């Protein structure tokens, strides 16, 4: 089980990034959450097998059509044994 914490910077709010990420996470079979941050970035936690987490991270580096990802900072995190994938409120 791999868990990562991700901060995505660029033009990533107001372009469907969070909801499309939820679809991608469900498709990949990973757990976690995503939310907008007040500074204009998007924050997420992704948990799953190495290859599935890598697939989602590759998508996150590009984002949906209309997004512009300037930077994705990925750090390892302690697994929280999350189930499902949710879109959280802005923090």
C-alpha positions in Angstrom: 0.0 0.0 0.0 1.4 3.4 -1.0 0.1 6.7 0.2 1.1 10.1 -1.2 0.2 13.7 -0.5 0.0 16.0 -3.5 -0.2 19.7 -4.0 -0.9 20.8 -7.6 -0.3 24.4 -8.7 -1.3 26.2 -11.8 -4.7 26.9 -13.3 -6.4 24.0 -11.5 -9.5 25.5 -10.0 -12.7 26.2 -11.8 -11.8 23.7 -14.6 -13.3 20.5 -13.2 -10.0 19.2 -11.8 -11.3 17.8 -8.6 -14.3 16.0 -10.1 -12.4 14.6 -13.0 -9.7 13.4 -10.5 -12.5 11.6 -8.6 -13.5 9.8 -11.8 -9.8 8.9 -12.5 -9.3 7.7 -9.0 -12.4 5.5 -9.1 -11.3 4.1 -12.5 -7.8 3.3 -11.1 -9.2 1.8 -7.9 -7.4 4.1 -5.5 -8.7 5.7 -2.3 -8.3 9.2 -1.0 -9.6 12.7 -1.2 -9.1 16.0 -3.1 -9.9 19.6 -2.3 -9.2 23.2 -3.4 -7.0 25.3 -1.3 -7.4 29.0 -0.6 -4.1 29.8 -2.3 -5.5 28.5 -5.7 -3.8 25.1 -5.6 -5.4 21.7 -5.3 -4.5 19.2 -2.6 -5.0 15.5 -2.6 -4.2 12.2 -0.8 -4.0 9.1 -3.0 -3.7 5.5 -1.6 -3.3 2.3 -3.5 -0.9 0.0 -5.1 2.3 1.5 -6.5 1.2 1.1 -10.2 -2.3 2.5 -9.6 -1.0 5.5 -7.6 1.6 6.1 -10.4 -1.2 6.1 -13.0 -3.2 8.7 -11.0 -0.1 10.8 -10.4 0.6 10.8 -14.2 -3.0 12.1 -14.8 -2.6 14.7 -12.1 0.5 16.1 -13.8 -1.6 16.9 -16.9 -5.1 17.4 -15.4 -8.3 17.7 -17.4 -8.8 19.8 -20.6 -8.7 23.4 -19.6 -6.3 23.0 -16.7 -2.7 24.1 -16.7 -0.5 22.2 -14.3 2.7 24.2 -13.5 3.9 21.9 -10.7 2.8 18.8 -8.7 4.6 18.4 -5.4 4.4 14.7 -4.3 5.5 13.5 -0.8 5.1 10.1 0.7 2.5 9.9 3.5 1.6 7.3 6.1 -1.3 5.2 4.8 -4.6 6.1 6.5 -6.5 3.0 5.3 -9.0 5.2 3.4 -11.9 3.7 1.5 -13.4 5.4 -1.6 -12.5 8.7 -3.0 -14.1 12.0 -2.0 -14.1 15.6 -3.0 -13.8 17.7 0.2 -14.6 21.3 1.0 -12.0 24.0 0.3 -9.5 24.4 3.1 
